[in-house]
Amino acid sequence: MVVNAIAHETNSIVLDISPNFIDGKYPGGKKKDDELIATVMLVAKEYQPSIIYIDEAEKVWPAKKKGKKGKKKKDPSAPSRIKKTLAKWKAKFIDDGTRVTIIGCTSEPDAGSKKEFKKFFDKALYFPFPDYSTRRLMWKSFIEEKGGLLKPEFPLSTLAHISHGYSAGSIRIACEKVLTSYRLKQMRIRPLTVQEFIGPLSLYYSTMQDQY
């Protein structure tokens, strides 16, 4: 959501190279990784201002696991495969005069390498998880934005309570998963229920109070 807001305010295009987005694309080792990042950088520079977006950044720059000795064979399909290539092309293409911004997001910063985060990114910003009132408003806004109809008795407060620790993005995606075109057609005869949103929401990472 933050990335969308930045893109809107700066009139930028967004190029998404998040792990779940590039999974299975450009397989074939280092040469293909280079081709992927080079293509993204060239497009970003040609159509600047632009944003290169990396969600789940902890998977691209993972923290080293303690207690494991010896060299482990690298998985050529792992998200971290683009790490070195990305650093190389960033140094080559992006400078103070380039209107290209690389934004990485993570809800699990401890799972990533703080050292590598600091080395690659110029700034780090912390966004707290939404509080109860904000979550309640988000559920209402996202549901209505997707065309959902909420009856006066619909328990938005319940959704706000069970989504404690979830990010705004997770709440939005849960709404999108539920409110398909097929479900919207049934809205008049089968009103929305809280249970429909619990399943999709539970698929996403939740942070407990003592973790933030």
C-alpha positions as CSV (number, residue, x, y, z in Angstrom):
1,M,0.0,0.0,0.0
2,V,2.9,2.4,0.8
3,V,4.4,1.6,-2.6
4,N,1.1,2.3,-4.3
5,A,0.8,5.7,-2.5
6,I,4.4,6.6,-3.4
7,A,3.8,5.6,-7.0
8,H,0.6,7.7,-7.1
9,E,2.2,10.8,-5.6
10,T,5.3,10.7,-7.8
11,N,3.5,9.5,-11.0
12,S,5.9,6.5,-11.2
13,I,5.5,3.1,-12.8
14,V,6.1,0.1,-10.5
15,L,8.2,-2.9,-11.5
16,D,7.6,-5.8,-9.1
17,I,10.4,-8.3,-8.6
18,S,9.2,-9.7,-5.3
19,P,10.0,-13.4,-4.7
20,N,6.5,-14.6,-5.3
21,F,6.3,-12.6,-8.5
22,I,9.5,-13.8,-10.1
23,D,9.2,-17.4,-8.9
24,G,9.6,-19.7,-11.9
25,K,10.5,-16.9,-14.2
26,Y,13.9,-16.7,-16.1
27,P,15.2,-20.1,-14.8
28,G,18.6,-21.1,-16.0
29,G,21.3,-19.8,-13.6
30,K,23.3,-16.7,-13.3
31,K,23.0,-15.7,-17.0
32,K,19.2,-15.7,-16.8
33,D,19.3,-13.8,-13.4
34,D,21.4,-11.1,-15.1
35,E,19.0,-11.0,-18.0
36,L,16.0,-10.5,-15.6
37,I,17.5,-7.7,-13.6
38,A,19.0,-6.0,-16.7
39,T,15.6,-6.0,-18.3
40,V,14.0,-4.5,-15.2
41,M,16.7,-1.8,-14.9
42,L,16.5,-0.8,-18.6
43,V,12.7,-0.5,-18.4
44,A,12.9,1.4,-15.1
45,K,15.4,3.9,-16.6
46,E,13.6,4.3,-19.9
47,Y,10.2,5.1,-18.2
48,Q,11.4,7.0,-15.1
49,P,10.3,8.0,-12.7
50,S,9.9,4.4,-11.7
51,I,9.9,2.2,-8.6
52,I,11.5,-1.3,-8.4
53,Y,9.5,-3.1,-5.7
54,I,10.7,-6.1,-3.7
55,D,8.3,-7.5,-1.1
56,E,9.4,-10.1,1.4
57,A,12.9,-8.6,1.2
58,E,14.1,-11.0,3.9
59,K,14.0,-13.8,1.3
60,V,16.3,-11.9,-1.1
61,W,18.8,-11.0,1.7
62,P,18.3,-13.8,4.2
63,A,20.0,-13.9,7.6
64,K,22.7,-16.6,8.0
65,K,21.4,-19.5,10.0
66,K,23.5,-20.1,13.1
67,G,25.0,-23.4,14.0
68,K,25.2,-24.8,10.4
69,K,28.7,-25.5,9.2
70,G,30.0,-26.5,5.8
71,K,29.0,-25.3,2.4
72,K,25.4,-25.9,1.4
73,K,24.5,-26.3,-2.2
74,K,22.7,-23.2,-3.4
75,D,19.2,-23.5,-4.7
76,P,19.2,-21.8,-8.2
77,S,15.5,-21.0,-7.8
78,A,15.9,-19.3,-4.4
79,P,14.8,-15.6,-4.2
80,S,18.4,-14.7,-3.0
81,R,19.7,-15.7,-6.5
82,I,19.1,-12.1,-7.6
83,K,20.9,-10.5,-4.7
84,K,24.4,-10.0,-6.3
85,T,23.0,-9.2,-9.8
86,L,20.7,-6.6,-8.3
87,A,23.7,-4.9,-6.5
88,K,25.7,-5.0,-9.7
89,W,23.1,-3.3,-11.8
90,K,22.1,-0.9,-9.1
91,A,25.7,0.4,-9.0
92,K,25.8,0.5,-12.8
93,F,22.5,2.2,-13.5
94,I,21.3,4.2,-10.5
95,D,22.9,7.5,-9.4
96,D,21.8,10.8,-8.0
97,G,20.5,11.9,-11.4
98,T,18.4,8.8,-12.0
99,R,14.7,8.9,-11.0
100,V,14.6,5.2,-10.2
101,T,13.9,4.1,-6.6
102,I,14.3,0.6,-5.2
103,I,11.9,-0.2,-2.4
104,G,12.1,-3.3,-0.3
105,C,9.4,-4.3,2.3
106,T,9.4,-6.9,5.0
107,S,7.2,-7.9,7.9
108,E,10.0,-10.2,9.2
109,P,13.1,-8.0,9.4
110,D,14.7,-10.4,11.8
111,A,14.7,-13.1,9.2
112,G,16.8,-10.9,6.9
113,S,20.4,-9.9,7.1
114,K,20.6,-6.5,8.8
115,K,24.1,-6.0,7.4
116,E,23.1,-6.6,3.8
117,F,20.0,-4.5,4.2
118,K,22.1,-1.5,5.4
119,K,24.6,-2.1,2.6
120,F,22.0,-2.2,-0.2
121,F,19.4,0.3,0.9
122,D,20.1,4.0,1.7
123,K,17.3,4.4,4.3
124,A,15.1,2.2,6.6
125,L,11.6,3.3,7.6
126,Y,9.5,1.5,10.3
127,F,5.7,1.4,9.8
128,P,3.8,0.1,12.9
129,F,0.9,-2.3,12.4
130,P,-2.5,-0.7,12.3
131,D,-4.4,-0.3,15.5
132,Y,-8.0,-1.5,16.2
133,S,-9.7,1.6,14.9
134,T,-7.6,1.7,11.7
135,R,-8.1,-2.0,11.0
136,R,-11.9,-1.5,11.4
137,L,-11.8,1.3,8.9
138,M,-9.6,-0.6,6.5
139,W,-11.9,-3.6,6.4
140,K,-14.9,-1.4,5.7
141,S,-13.0,0.6,3.0
142,F,-11.5,-2.4,1.3
143,I,-14.7,-4.4,1.2
144,E,-16.7,-1.5,-0.2
145,E,-13.9,-0.6,-2.6
146,K,-14.2,-4.1,-4.2
147,G,-18.0,-3.7,-4.5
148,G,-19.0,-5.6,-1.4
149,L,-22.2,-4.7,0.4
150,L,-22.1,-4.5,4.2
151,K,-25.3,-4.7,6.2
152,P,-25.6,-2.5,9.3
153,E,-25.3,-5.6,11.5
154,F,-22.1,-6.9,9.9
155,P,-19.6,-7.3,12.7
156,L,-16.7,-5.2,11.5
157,S,-15.4,-5.1,15.1
158,T,-14.9,-8.9,15.0
159,L,-12.7,-8.6,11.8
160,A,-10.8,-5.8,13.5
161,H,-10.1,-7.9,16.5
162,I,-9.0,-11.1,14.7
163,S,-6.7,-9.1,12.3
164,H,-4.6,-7.8,15.2
165,G,-0.9,-8.1,14.1
166,Y,-1.7,-8.2,10.3
167,S,-0.5,-5.6,7.9
168,A,-2.7,-3.4,5.8
169,G,-1.6,-5.3,2.7
170,S,-2.7,-8.6,4.2
171,I,-6.1,-7.3,5.0
172,R,-6.5,-5.8,1.5
173,I,-5.4,-9.1,-0.2
174,A,-7.9,-11.1,2.0
175,C,-10.7,-8.8,0.8
176,E,-9.6,-9.3,-2.8
177,K,-9.5,-13.1,-2.4
178,V,-13.1,-13.2,-1.0
179,L,-14.7,-10.6,-3.2
180,T,-14.4,-12.2,-6.6
181,S,-16.8,-11.4,-9.5
182,Y,-18.7,-14.6,-8.8
183,R,-19.1,-13.8,-5.1
184,L,-20.2,-10.2,-5.9
185,K,-23.0,-11.6,-8.1
186,Q,-24.4,-13.5,-5.1
187,M,-24.2,-10.6,-2.7
188,R,-28.0,-9.9,-2.7
189,I,-29.1,-13.4,-1.9
190,R,-26.1,-14.4,0.2
191,P,-24.8,-11.6,2.4
192,L,-21.1,-11.5,3.5
193,T,-20.1,-13.3,6.6
194,V,-17.0,-12.9,8.9
195,Q,-16.0,-16.6,8.3
196,E,-15.4,-15.9,4.6
197,F,-12.5,-13.6,5.4
198,I,-10.8,-15.6,8.2
199,G,-9.4,-18.3,5.8
200,P,-7.7,-16.0,3.3
201,L,-6.4,-13.8,6.1
202,S,-4.8,-16.7,7.9
203,L,-2.7,-17.5,4.9
204,Y,-0.6,-14.4,5.6
205,Y,2.1,-13.7,8.2
206,S,0.9,-12.3,11.5
207,T,3.2,-10.5,14.0
208,M,2.3,-10.8,17.7
209,Q,2.5,-7.9,20.2
210,D,5.8,-9.0,21.7
211,Q,7.5,-9.0,18.3
212,Y,6.9,-5.3,17.4
